[in-house]
Amino acid sequence: MKFDILEKLDDGDILKISKAVISVDPDAKVDTDMRENTVNVESWLYPEEFLVAFFEVGYDVRIAQR
């Protein structure tokens, strides 16, 4: 699944985003693209389950691809 991050990302955001995703699914694989402001997550969970984690750490996100 793919998420669009609605603010500009920098190096410090990668760890913060990864921790948020892992807090929902410890087995998830996370790939953050700072140029595109997107996060790809490989997980068996629904994308909506990750939205709360993103919001809790301060990111406004949208589901770009399921």
ABEGO torsion letter per residue (X at the ends): XBBBBABBBBAAAAAAAAAAAAAABAABBBBBBAAAGBBBBBBABBAAAAAAAAAAAGBBBBBABX
